[in-house]
Amino acid sequence: MPNRAVAERRCATARAIRVAAAVPCSGTYCAMADFARWETDFGGARLAYEEAGLGPQDVDVVECHDVFSVGEILTL
């Protein structure tokens, strides 16, 4: 993975983005009673915050992909 100097040299107009954590996780949605509250997402977020040493107030952008199509809509 290129460091910040390499990224800036390759594209002088772009700003480097720091990925503080990446946490893949999976779970089961079949037995969920509340489809607007995904325990898997909450657990993944907790792990990512711990790995990054950050809290929600420190984050500008989050990517959360859920292959259960309505899951992303309900989570947002």
Secondary structure as a PSIPRED ss2 file (coil, helix, strand):
# PSIPRED VFORMAT (PSIPRED V4.0)

   1 M C   1.000  0.000  0.000
   2 P C   1.000  0.000  0.000
   3 N C   1.000  0.000  0.000
   4 R H   0.000  1.000  0.000
   5 A H   0.000  1.000  0.000
   6 V H   0.000  1.000  0.000
   7 A H   0.000  1.000  0.000
   8 E H   0.000  1.000  0.000
   9 R H   0.000  1.000  0.000
  10 R H   0.000  1.000  0.000
  11 C C   1.000  0.000  0.000
  12 A C   1.000  0.000  0.000
  13 T C   1.000  0.000  0.000
  14 A C   1.000  0.000  0.000
  15 R C   1.000  0.000  0.000
  16 A C   1.000  0.000  0.000
  17 I C   1.000  0.000  0.000
  18 R C   1.000  0.000  0.000
  19 V C   1.000  0.000  0.000
  20 A C   1.000  0.000  0.000
  21 A C   1.000  0.000  0.000
  22 A C   1.000  0.000  0.000
  23 V C   1.000  0.000  0.000
  24 P C   1.000  0.000  0.000
  25 C C   1.000  0.000  0.000
  26 S C   1.000  0.000  0.000
  27 G C   1.000  0.000  0.000
  28 T C   1.000  0.000  0.000
  29 Y C   1.000  0.000  0.000
  30 C C   1.000  0.000  0.000
  31 A C   1.000  0.000  0.000
  32 M C   1.000  0.000  0.000
  33 A C   1.000  0.000  0.000
  34 D C   1.000  0.000  0.000
  35 F C   1.000  0.000  0.000
  36 A C   1.000  0.000  0.000
  37 R C   1.000  0.000  0.000
  38 W C   1.000  0.000  0.000
  39 E H   0.000  1.000  0.000
  40 T H   0.000  1.000  0.000
  41 D H   0.000  1.000  0.000
  42 F H   0.000  1.000  0.000
  43 G H   0.000  1.000  0.000
  44 G H   0.000  1.000  0.000
  45 A H   0.000  1.000  0.000
  46 R H   0.000  1.000  0.000
  47 L H   0.000  1.000  0.000
  48 A H   0.000  1.000  0.000
  49 Y H   0.000  1.000  0.000
  50 E H   0.000  1.000  0.000
  51 E H   0.000  1.000  0.000
  52 A H   0.000  1.000  0.000
  53 G C   1.000  0.000  0.000
  54 L C   1.000  0.000  0.000
  55 G C   1.000  0.000  0.000
  56 P H   0.000  1.000  0.000
  57 Q H   0.000  1.000  0.000
  58 D H   0.000  1.000  0.000
  59 V C   1.000  0.000  0.000
  60 D C   1.000  0.000  0.000
  61 V C   1.000  0.000  0.000
  62 V C   1.000  0.000  0.000
  63 E C   1.000  0.000  0.000
  64 C C   1.000  0.000  0.000
  65 H C   1.000  0.000  0.000
  66 D C   1.000  0.000  0.000
  67 V C   1.000  0.000  0.000
  68 F C   1.000  0.000  0.000
  69 S H   0.000  1.000  0.000
  70 V H   0.000  1.000  0.000
  71 G H   0.000  1.000  0.000
  72 E H   0.000  1.000  0.000
  73 I H   0.000  1.000  0.000
  74 L H   0.000  1.000  0.000
  75 T H   0.000  1.000  0.000
  76 L C   1.000  0.000  0.000
